[in-house]
């Protein structure tokens, strides 16, 4: 169990996406699955990776990750988090 984000692995992923070793579509799909994981720690760390990829991987990654479906998933995740915090 990680206590903090694995920045070395995150940067390696960013380099792999930029270098063409991993397609942006594949990375976006894999990250979407991790963001939607039932384990909140997995979701949180996946969001850190998504943020890093958005900042470092360029437009092709943006096109793959910033879809209406992904935004809806983030919205639902935020709603669940809000409900968990407020207890409503």
Secondary structure, DSSP 4 states (H G I P E B T S, - for coil): --SS--HHHHHHHHHHHHHTSS-HHHHHHHHHHHHT-SSHHHHHHHHHHHHHHHHHS-HHHHHHHS-HHHHHHHHHHHHHHHHHHH--
